Amino acid sequence: MTATTTDTLTLGNVLFAGAQTFSEQLGAGLDLGTESREIKGALVKAAPGLPLGALVDGVAHAVQEMLDVPVSDVLVGAWNRSRDLRAAVQTTSESPSASMLVPLLAHTITSEHRPYVEVTKGEVPIARLVFPLRLEFRVEGVVLRVRQGRISEILGGSIKVKATLKFGDFVIFDKALAPIAIPGSLPLERANAA
């Protein structure tokens, strides 16, 4: 998978690439493996009275909306802890014409999310379905360009993503994705570093 811009590359795009819809991906995951009946049973038990198909579609839509987060936001959030990056941000904030390159070489970023769907009957909540998501980004060969107190570009490198989505004790999917190559230079319009 080759990204053209990390600002438009979202967690949902990365995790569900190739599926027509996340609903299909989730439904396919529930039809595979020995735990599928147990997962379906747990979903039906958590939201009694709802047909499984409607529940899967509703859950899929809500989780996909929650994963409409640019990958760059997750990466920049983790990179903000870099002492070298903070120094470059400070320097370029004080001197608007300055530009600095910050190499980040090989590192791993772990990100955990707890998207949930609140199921209601009328106005009354009857269930909260939580889908813990664990992401691991293995970043290699990345250099950041910092200008005017923010990360303005990612220069080269690649990102490997491993993701696990669960419902309760059940793993809906656990997959390592093909590396995302960062071709040359990717501008980051919104990537503010702290």
KEKE-3310 file (N, C-alpha, C; in steps of 0.2 Angstrom, whole numbers, plus 5000, padded with zeros to 4 digits):
npx = (5004:5003:5005:4998:4996:4998:4989:4976:4976:4968:4966:4955:4956:4968:4966:4955:4957:4954:4942:4925:4916:4917:4908:4906:4919:4919:4908:4912:4923:4916:4910:4920:4932:4933:4927:4917:4902:4901:4905:4895:4884:4887:4886:4873:4867:4872:4865:4850:4836:4839:4841:4855:4861:4858:4863:4877:4879:4876:4886:4898:4897:4898:4911:4919:4917:4923:4936:4940:4952:4966:4981:4993:4990:4991:5004:5011:5007:5014:5027:5029:5034:5048:5063:5072:5064:5056:5065:5068:5056:5054:5066:5063:5051:5055:5062:5056:5061:5069:5073:5073:5079:5074:5080:5071:5073:5073:5058:5045:5028:5015:4997:4982:4965:4948:4935:4917:4900:4885:4870:4853:4836:4823:4825:4832:4847:4853:4864:4882:4893:4909:4924:4939:4954:4970:4985:5000:5013:5027:5040:5051:5066:5062:5063:5059:5054:5055:5047:5043:5039:5032:5029:5032:5034:5035:5049:5053:5055:5046:5031:5025:5011:5002:4987:4974:4958:4945:4931:4925:4932:4935:4943:4941:4948:4966:4979:4994:4999:5003:5018:5018:5024:5033:5034:5047:5043:5031:5019:5013:4999:4992:4999:5003:5016:5019)
npy = (4994:5011:5026:5042:5054:5057:5064:5062:5048:5037:5029:5019:5018:5011:5000:4993:4991:4986:4979:4980:4987:4991:4984:4973:4967:4965:4957:4946:4942:4938:4926:4917:4905:4897:4903:4910:4908:4910:4924:4930:4926:4933:4946:4947:4944:4955:4965:4963:4958:4964:4961:4951:4955:4969:4974:4971:4979:4992:4993:4991:5003:5013:5010:5012:5026:5031:5027:5036:5044:5053:5045:5052:5060:5051:5047:5059:5063:5053:5056:5068:5066:5066:5072:5078:5082:5091:5101:5105:5110:5121:5129:5132:5139:5151:5156:5160:5158:5147:5130:5113:5096:5081:5066:5050:5037:5019:5014:5009:5013:5012:5011:5013:5010:5013:5011:5012:5007:5013:5006:5009:5009:5017:5031:5025:5019:5003:4995:4995:4992:4988:4989:4985:4991:4988:4995:4994:5003:5001:5010:5015:5022:5036:5054:5069:5085:5101:5116:5133:5130:5118:5101:5099:5091:5073:5064:5052:5034:5020:5012:5000:4991:4983:4976:4974:4969:4968:4960:4960:4945:4940:4939:4949:4953:4950:4956:4959:4971:4975:4984:5002:5012:5027:5039:5048:5064:5069:5081:5088:5096:5099:5095:5098:5100:5098)
npz = (5000:4996:5002:4998:5005:5022:5030:5024:5025:5035:5051:5049:5035:5034:5042:5036:5023:5006:5010:5005:5013:5031:5038:5030:5032:5046:5047:5040:5048:5059:5054:5053:5060:5076:5086:5082:5083:5097:5098:5091:5099:5110:5106:5103:5115:5123:5117:5117:5108:5096:5079:5072:5060:5059:5070:5068:5057:5062:5073:5065:5057:5067:5073:5062:5060:5072:5069:5060:5060:5057:5052:5054:5065:5076:5075:5076:5089:5097:5093:5098:5111:5109:5113:5104:5094:5101:5104:5091:5087:5096:5092:5079:5081:5087:5077:5063:5049:5050:5047:5051:5052:5058:5063:5065:5064:5067:5076:5088:5089:5100:5101:5109:5108:5113:5106:5106:5105:5109:5112:5111:5116:5111:5120:5130:5136:5133:5131:5131:5119:5119:5109:5110:5103:5098:5091:5083:5077:5067:5064:5051:5046:5045:5043:5050:5044:5052:5053:5057:5070:5069:5063:5047:5036:5032:5028:5018:5022:5030:5036:5046:5051:5064:5070:5082:5085:5096:5104:5120:5126:5114:5099:5085:5074:5070:5064:5053:5043:5026:5023:5023:5012:5013:5001:4996:5000:5012:5014:5029:5034:5045:5056:5071:5083:5100)
capx = (5000:5007:5001:4999:4997:4996:4983:4970:4976:4965:4966:4950:4958:4973:4964:4950:4959:4952:4935:4920:4914:4919:4902:4908:4925:4917:4903:4917:4926:4911:4909:4926:4935:4929:4924:4912:4896:4902:4905:4888:4880:4889:4883:4865:4866:4873:4859:4844:4830:4841:4844:4862:4863:4857:4868:4884:4879:4877:4893:4903:4897:4900:4918:4922:4917:4928:4943:4941:4957:4972:4987:4998:4989:4993:5011:5014:5006:5019:5033:5029:5038:5055:5067:5075:5058:5053:5070:5067:5050:5056:5070:5059:5046:5058:5065:5052:5064:5073:5070:5077:5078:5075:5079:5068:5076:5068:5055:5038:5023:5009:4992:4976:4959:4942:4929:4911:4894:4879:4864:4848:4829:4820:4830:4835:4853:4852:4870:4887:4897:4916:4928:4946:4958:4977:4988:5007:5016:5034:5042:5058:5070:5059:5066:5054:5056:5051:5047:5038:5036:5028:5031:5029:5034:5039:5054:5055:5054:5040:5027:5022:5005:4999:4981:4970:4952:4942:4925:4925:4938:4935:4947:4938:4954:4972:4983:4999:4997:5009:5021:5016:5030:5032:5038:5050:5041:5024:5018:5008:4997:4989:5003:5006:5019:5018)
capy = (5000:5017:5032:5049:5059:5054:5068:5059:5041:5036:5022:5015:5016:5007:4993:4990:4992:4980:4977:4985:4991:4988:4980:4966:4965:4963:4951:4940:4940:4934:4920:4913:4903:4892:4907:4915:4907:4913:4931:4932:4925:4938:4952:4946:4944:4962:4970:4959:4960:4967:4956:4951:4959:4976:4975:4971:4985:4998:4992:4993:5010:5017:5009:5015:5033:5032:5026:5041:5048:5053:5041:5057:5062:5046:5047:5065:5062:5049:5059:5074:5065:5066:5078:5081:5085:5097:5106:5108:5115:5127:5133:5135:5144:5157:5159:5157:5156:5141:5123:5108:5089:5077:5059:5046:5030:5014:5014:5007:5017:5008:5015:5009:5014:5009:5013:5009:5008:5013:5003:5012:5007:5023:5035:5022:5015:4996:4991:4998:4987:4991:4985:4987:4991:4989:4997:4995:5005:5000:5016:5014:5027:5042:5060:5075:5092:5105:5123:5137:5127:5112:5096:5101:5085:5067:5063:5045:5029:5016:5011:4993:4991:4977:4978:4969:4972:4963:4962:4956:4941:4938:4943:4949:4952:4951:4956:4963:4974:4976:4990:5008:5016:5035:5040:5055:5069:5070:5087:5087:5102:5100:5091:5103:5097:5102)
capz = (5000:4995:5004:4995:5011:5029:5032:5022:5027:5042:5054:5046:5028:5034:5044:5032:5016:5003:5011:5002:5019:5037:5039:5027:5036:5053:5046:5038:5054:5063:5051:5052:5066:5080:5091:5079:5086:5104:5097:5089:5105:5115:5103:5104:5123:5125:5114:5116:5104:5089:5074:5072:5054:5060:5075:5065:5053:5067:5076:5060:5055:5073:5074:5056:5061:5077:5067:5055:5063:5052:5055:5056:5072:5080:5074:5079:5096:5100:5091:5102:5116:5107:5115:5098:5090:5105:5103:5084:5087:5100:5088:5073:5083:5088:5071:5057:5043:5051:5045:5054:5050:5064:5061:5070:5063:5068:5083:5088:5093:5102:5102:5111:5108:5115:5103:5108:5102:5114:5110:5115:5114:5112:5123:5136:5134:5135:5131:5128:5116:5118:5105:5111:5097:5099:5085:5084:5071:5067:5059:5050:5042:5045:5045:5050:5043:5056:5051:5060:5076:5068:5059:5041:5032:5034:5023:5017:5027:5029:5042:5046:5056:5067:5073:5085:5087:5100:5108:5126:5126:5108:5094:5079:5069:5072:5057:5052:5036:5022:5025:5020:5010:5012:4995:4996:5005:5013:5018:5035:5034:5052:5061:5076:5088:5107)
cpx = (5004:5003:5003:5000:4994:4990:4977:4970:4974:4967:4961:4953:4963:4971:4959:4951:4957:4945:4931:4918:4917:4914:4904:4914:4923:4912:4907:4920:4922:4909:4914:4928:4930:4925:4918:4905:4896:4901:4898:4883:4881:4886:4876:4863:4867:4868:4853:4839:4832:4843:4851:4864:4863:4862:4875:4884:4880:4884:4898:4903:4900:4908:4922:4923:4922:4935:4944:4946:4963:4978:4992:4996:4991:5001:5014:5013:5011:5026:5034:5034:5046:5058:5070:5070:5056:5059:5069:5061:5051:5060:5067:5053:5049:5061:5061:5055:5068:5069:5075:5075:5079:5074:5076:5070:5070:5065:5048:5034:5017:5003:4986:4970:4953:4935:4923:4905:4888:4873:4858:4841:4825:4825:4834:4841:4852:4859:4875:4892:4904:4920:4936:4950:4966:4981:4996:5010:5024:5036:5049:5061:5066:5063:5060:5057:5052:5052:5041:5035:5031:5031:5028:5029:5037:5043:5056:5053:5048:5037:5024:5017:5003:4993:4977:4964:4948:4935:4925:4932:4939:4939:4943:4943:4960:4977:4988:4998:5004:5012:5018:5022:5028:5037:5040:5048:5034:5023:5012:5005:4994:4993:5007:5010:5019:5025)
cpy = (5006:5023:5038:5054:5056:5058:5065:5051:5040:5029:5017:5013:5011:5000:4989:4990:4985:4978:4983:4990:4987:4983:4973:4963:4962:4957:4945:4938:4936:4927:4915:4911:4900:4897:4911:4914:4911:4921:4933:4931:4931:4945:4952:4947:4951:4967:4965:4962:4963:4961:4957:4956:4966:4978:4976:4977:4991:4998:4994:5000:5015:5016:5013:5023:5035:5031:5031:5047:5048:5049:5046:5059:5057:5046:5053:5065:5059:5053:5065:5073:5065:5072:5082:5085:5092:5103:5109:5113:5121:5132:5136:5140:5151:5160:5156:5155:5149:5135:5118:5101:5085:5070:5055:5039:5025:5014:5011:5011:5012:5012:5011:5013:5010:5011:5009:5011:5008:5011:5006:5009:5013:5028:5032:5018:5007:4992:4996:4993:4990:4986:4988:4986:4993:4990:4997:4997:5004:5005:5015:5020:5034:5048:5065:5081:5096:5112:5127:5134:5121:5107:5098:5095:5079:5065:5055:5040:5024:5014:5004:4993:4984:4980:4973:4972:4966:4965:4957:4952:4939:4942:4943:4949:4953:4951:4961:4965:4975:4983:4996:5012:5024:5037:5048:5059:5069:5076:5085:5094:5104:5097:5096:5099:5101:5104)
cpz = (5000:4997:5000:5000:5017:5032:5030:5024:5034:5045:5051:5039:5029:5037:5040:5025:5012:5004:5008:5008:5025:5039:5036:5031:5042:5052:5044:5044:5059:5060:5050:5059:5071:5085:5088:5082:5093:5103:5095:5095:5110:5113:5104:5111:5125:5122:5112:5112:5097:5085:5073:5066:5056:5065:5072:5061:5057:5070:5071:5058:5061:5074:5068:5057:5066:5075:5061:5058:5059:5056:5057:5063:5077:5081:5078:5086:5099:5099:5096:5109:5115:5109:5109:5094:5094:5104:5096:5084:5091:5095:5082:5075:5084:5082:5065:5051:5044:5049:5048:5052:5057:5062:5067:5069:5065:5076:5082:5092:5094:5104:5104:5111:5111:5112:5105:5105:5108:5110:5114:5112:5116:5115:5129:5133:5137:5135:5128:5126:5115:5114:5105:5105:5099:5092:5087:5077:5072:5061:5058:5045:5040:5047:5045:5048:5048:5054:5055:5066:5075:5063:5052:5035:5035:5027:5023:5023:5025:5036:5041:5052:5057:5071:5076:5087:5090:5102:5114:5125:5119:5103:5088:5073:5072:5066:5057:5044:5033:5023:5020:5018:5010:5007:4996:5001:5006:5017:5024:5036:5042:5058:5066:5081:5095:5109)
residu = (MET:THR:ALA:THR:THR:THR:ASP:THR:LEU:THR:LEU:GLY:ASN:VAL:LEU:PHE:ALA:GLY:ALA:GLN:THR:PHE:SER:GLU:GLN:LEU:GLY:ALA:GLY:LEU:ASP:LEU:GLY:THR:GLU:SER:ARG:GLU:ILE:LYS:GLY:ALA:LEU:VAL:LYS:ALA:ALA:PRO:GLY:LEU:PRO:LEU:GLY:ALA:LEU:VAL:ASP:GLY:VAL:ALA:HIS:ALA:VAL:GLN:GLU:MET:LEU:ASP:VAL:PRO:VAL:SER:ASP:VAL:LEU:VAL:GLY:ALA:TRP:ASN:ARG:SER:ARG:ASP:LEU:ARG:ALA:ALA:VAL:GLN:THR:THR:SER:GLU:SER:PRO:SER:ALA:SER:MET:LEU:VAL:PRO:LEU:LEU:ALA:HIS:THR:ILE:THR:SER:GLU:HIS:ARG:PRO:TYR:VAL:GLU:VAL:THR:LYS:GLY:GLU:VAL:PRO:ILE:ALA:ARG:LEU:VAL:PHE:PRO:LEU:ARG:LEU:GLU:PHE:ARG:VAL:GLU:GLY:VAL:VAL:LEU:ARG:VAL:ARG:GLN:GLY:ARG:ILE:SER:GLU:ILE:LEU:GLY:GLY:SER:ILE:LYS:VAL:LYS:ALA:THR:LEU:LYS:PHE:GLY:ASP:PHE:VAL:ILE:PHE:ASP:LYS:ALA:LEU:ALA:PRO:ILE:ALA:ILE:PRO:GLY:SER:LEU:PRO:LEU:GLU:ARG:ALA:ASN:ALA:ALA)
# end
